[in-house]
Amino acid sequence: MLPTPSTSHVSYDRVYEPAEDSYLLLDTLSSAEETSFLKQRFVSSPSPLICEVGTGSGVVLAFATANASHIFGRSDVLSVGTDLNSFACKATTQTIKQAVSEQYAQQRPQFLGSINSDLTSALRPGILDVLIFNPPYVPAPMPDLSDSALHHQGSSAMSGSAAFERDSHLLALSYAGGEAGMEVTNILLDQLPDVLSLERGVAYVLLCAQNKPDEVKSRIESWPGSWTATIVGRSGKQAGWEKLVVLRICRAKVFT
């Protein structure tokens, strides 16, 4: 079993705590089926660029980066994270640097940094080879992205009640997905054809049962350009909407 990166340094008052969804992504990425798929996909390409959108504590991106040799069959990967929550960006940086230093003495994967931004808005088109997204999938009203909490993330001159309100707002961003829990996910899905690399781009997106994964699969497979969407991870036989799946999304043709 591959080691799970430590997140003991993370303040969960401000940053999403790793839970079943996080660990399902770890299990999926390290499964025999997915490591075989990824090794074949990246066997002869330049160093793949991996990005997690909405990193939270950084546990998933740290796992993929630190265990690159097992997952991708090569240690020369590059990784980057994005998150609207600046506290999550700082946590991610520490989580990844610690995990990589524990796994590699030399020839380490290169962590490029954690970007404080909305989804893929700070990334160039066609730049990502692997995108990982554990979205806010709970059907609950989305927080206001124009709220002042987002503009005072680094402020230390706040009253206790104001700081609590800010932290609550930031945590809500990590789980509240709007109508059917799909508002944020739909935005990210629309960005995939532009942000994934043409040659090898692949995305792993987590959904819950109430997000209607089969409908999402059908929609993706109707995109122009011959796309496939495959369920490659499941959380088990739980009842209700909390049952989770991981979709692997990519173009059907691998260009050479």
N, C-alpha and C positions, 0 to 999 in steps of 0.2 A: 504494500500500500504506500502511495506517495505521501510525503509529509504535508500537512495543512499548514500554511503560513500562520505565524502568530499575529494576533491583532490585540494583544494585551495592552498596547499603548494607546488604543483608540478610545475616545470618549463617546459612549453610545447615547449620551444626552443630545448629541448634535449630529451623529452619523449613524446610518442604518447598520444594525448589528447582523452579522452573518447568521443565516437561518436555513431552513430546509431548501429554499430556492437556491441559495448560494452553493450549498453542498451538492445539489443535483447537477449544477453546472460543472463542479469539480469532477464528479463521478462520470459525467458524460464525456468531458474532454479527455479524461484519462482511460476511458474504456477501450477495450481491444479493437472494437469496430472503428471508433473515431481516430485512434492513433494510427491505425492502418490507413484510413482514408487520408489523413493529414500528411503522413509521411510520403505517400504516393503523390499527393498534390504538390508538395514542396521539395521533392527530392532533388530537382535540378534547377530550381529558381534562385534568383538572388535572395539575400536575407529577407524573410517575410516580416512585414510590419503588422503587429497585433495591436488592436485597440479595444479596450473595454469602455463602453459608453455608460456613464453613471456608475463610477467605481465604488462608491461608498467607502468601506474600510480598506478596499484594495485587495481583499483576500483572493478573489477570482483571478484578477490580472497577475497578482504575485504568484499564484499557483501555476498559471500558464507560462509565465516567464521563467520562474525558477526551475520548473520541470520541463523545459523546452526540449531537452535531449530525449526524454521519454515520449513526449506528446508529438513533437514534430520531427524527431530523428536528427536534430541538429541543435547546437547551442547558440548559433550566431543569429538569433532572432532579435528584432527591435520591438519595443513595446511602448505604448503611450496610453494615457487615460484621460477621460474628460468627465467633469461633474459640475453642476450648477452650485454645489455646496463647497465653498472654499475650505472648510474644515475637512471635508472628505478628500479633497485634493492633497492636503498636507498629510493626512493619515495614509493615503495610498502611497505617497512617496516613501514614507518610513516603512510601511509594510513590505513594499517591493525591495527596497534596498537591503533590508534585513534578511528577507527570504533568499535573495540572490547570493548574498555574501555567505550564507550558511551552506548553500548548495555547491558553489563554485569557488575554487581557489584562483583560477585563471581562465582565460577565454570565456568570460561571462557573457550572458545575454546583455544587451544594452537597453536600459530603461531611459527613454528620452524625456520623460516628465509627465506631470499631471496638469491638464489645462482646465482652468475655471471657465467653462463655456456650456452652452446649451446644445445637447446632443452632438451632432457632427458639424456644427456651424463653423468651428474654427479649423476644419480640416480641408485640404485641397481635394478636388475631385479625383477619383481613381487611385487614391493613395493607399487604401487599406487592403491588406491581404486576408486578414481575419478580424472580424468584428464580433464582439460579445456583448450582449445586452440583457440585463436582468431588469426589466422595466417596472415602473409603478403600475401594477396590474390589478389592484383592488378597485372594484367599482365604487368609487367615492368621489365627491366633488374635488376637482383639482385646485390647489392653492393658486393664488393670484401671482403670476410671475413678475408683475410690476410692484409687488409689495415691498415696502421699505426694508423688510428683513433681508432681502437679497442684496441690498445696497449698503448694509451695515454689518456684514459678516465679520469684518476684521476689527470692528469697533470695541474697545475695552471700556469706553466711557458710557456705559449703559446701566440703568437701574436693574435690580434683580428681576422685576416683572417684565421689563422690556427684553432682557436677555432670554428669559424663559419663553416669551412669545416668539422671538426670533428663532430659537432652537426648535420649538414645536413646528414652526412653519417649514424649516429646513427638513425636519424628519418627515413631514407630510409629503414633501416633494418625492420622497423615496418610495412611497407606497400608493398614493392616491392617483388612480388612472383615469378619472372622469367616467363618462358614460360607458358602460360595459367593461370598464377598466382598460379601454383600448385607445383613448385619445392620444396619449404620448406615443404608444407603440405604433399607431398608424402614421404619425409624423416620421418616426424613424424608418419605418418600412418604405415610405415614399422616398427617403434619402438613399436607400441602399444601392439602387442602380447607378447613382452618380458617384458615391463615395468608395464602393468596392472596386478593386483593380479588375480590369477586364480579363486578364490572363488567369488569375488564380483566386479571385475574391470569393470568400465564403463568410456567412454570418451565422451565429448561434443566438437565437432569441427565445427567451423563456416566456411561456404563457400559462395561465390557469384555465381550468375547464370552462369557466364562465366567459372567457375571452373567445370561446368557440374556435378552437384550433383548426378543426377541419375546414371551416369557412375561410380562415386565414390562409391555409394551405392552398385552397382552390383559387383564391384571389391572386396569390403570388404566382401560381402556375399559369395564370391567364395573362401575366405581364408580357409585353413584346420582348423578344430576345431569348426565348426558350429558357425559362427558369424552373428550378425544381425546389420543392419544400418537403423535407422528410422529418418525421418525428424520430429523433435519435436518443432521447432520454425521457424517462417517465419516473414520477415520484412514488408510484405504487398504486394500490387499489383502495385509495381513500374515497369516501363518499363526499358528495358536495363539490362546490366550486373550487376548493383549495387544491384539488388534484392538479399537479403540475406536469408540463411537458416541455421539452426543448426542441425547437425546430432548427434544422440545418437548412440554410437557404443559399443557393448558388446558381449560377448559370449552368445549364445542362452540358454545355460543351466547354472543355478545358482547352484553351488556345495555346498553341506552341509556336 
